[in-house]
Amino acid sequence: MPILNRRTLLATAIAAPALMLGAGSWAQEGEVTISHYFTGDLGLGGLKEIFATFEAETGLKVKDSPIGHEDFKTGILVRAAGNNLPDVFSYWAGARTQFVIDSNSLQPIDDMWNAAGLDEIVAKSVADGATLYGGKRYLVPFGYHYAGMFYNKSVFADAGITDLPKTWDEFLALAETLKGKGVTPIALGSKDRWPAQFWFDYLLLRTAGPDYRAKLMSGAASYDDPEVKAAMALWKELTDKDYFVPNANADGWTDASDKVARGDAAMTLMGTWITGYWNGIGLKPGEDYDFFPFPEIESGIANAVVGPVDGLVVSANAANSEGAEKLLTFMVSNADVQAKWAGIQGALSANVNVDPANYTSVMQNALATVAAADTFVFNYDLATPPPVAEVGLSMFARFMDDPSKVDEILANAAADAKEAFNE
């Protein structure tokens, strides 16, 4: 796979002008254009209602341009390279936002942030980690997620499991118990590559720790380091023992979720958006499913939790900057909007005024788990620059295809990541 760097993005923008025809190309006066990756039925319906409320309150019109999640990742960068972004677009906080800032495609929102008093509205831990880049604010958090081990409560009960694992040895014993009962312990749907990243994240964080992981994400460490090899060896142990469903790369994340829901597998490591999906198909939180945190592996390692922050940003060439900032302020500061969106997406709100009673019991536990952690880190493909993320995501997919080639896979990833960081 070619490395996705700024030069290739620019070439793509020139070669594929049709992809660049964004809402900003035909913005009307009094209109705010927005593009986002929330294309599921519940998400689209919820946003339509939220935008209608915003329009009624402000008199501005919202021109909505949703794009599928996977297409959005490259498509928005192509539009950025062609200087043809909408006024507002959704984006993932972290290295992806930094990548777009570095291409001079976003405008800072410090004045808006201060005027709206968002320091009193957005949780400080989220604000510090997700909104500040080079000392300036660029992103408003719309919601965030936590990745945990979500499991089918009936499957666990039928297997006689009453205690949830807190350590790696306990987790291995749990998996062996499930396997002995004829149940595949773990579902993983890595067809789109990214669902596998949570395994790499937690295994590395629980063994080498957050500081080392930060070095790997920034290029100060290498994928053929002993720390990475040790984490991958633990992952390989799980595959060698057949704890994962076969052919994980043939399934999407919803396929894996369905297998757990049906009881074909016991658990899946996934973000809290799975709760929105499961609730939508009739499962009851706390009754049909629950989660437990990824277990401790090495004692003394800081307890890190992993997840993405979905945000909204304003493009540097926005046709309606004032309207764009009004939309961002509304989306984060309106507690009713935040509560509604959290319920639809299975998300946690960054707005401190959202009553925890709006959350299900599972999401309340997720909120408490995040609050109790030593640190919150962005998941892999949001923690390292997009060109490097492409290297890692492909590495995970190759590993799930053939774990026996882990040494070769890591050597190739080390070389490819070094090239990507040097671009």
Secondary structure, DSSP 8 states (H G I E B T S, - for coil): -----HHHHHHHHHH-GGGG--GGGG--TTEEEEEES--SHHHHHHHHHHHHHHHHHH--EEEEEE--HHHHHHHHHHHHHTT---SEEEEETTHHHHHHHHTT-B---HHHHHHTTGGGTB-HHHHHHHTEETTEE-EEEEEE--EEEEEEHHHHHHTT--S---BHHHHHHHHHHHHHTT-EEE----TTSGGGHHHHHHHHHHHT-HHHHHHHHHTSS-TTSHHHHHHHHHHHHHHHTT-B-S-GGGS-HHHHHHHHHHTSEEEEEEETHHHHHHHHTT--BTTTEEEE---B-STTS--EEEE-EEEEEEBTT-TTHHHHHHHHHHHHH-HHHHHHHHHHHT-B-SBTTS-GGGS-HHHHHHHHHHHHSSEEEE-HHHHS-HHHHHHHHHHHHHHHH-GGGHHHHHHHHHHHHHHHHH-
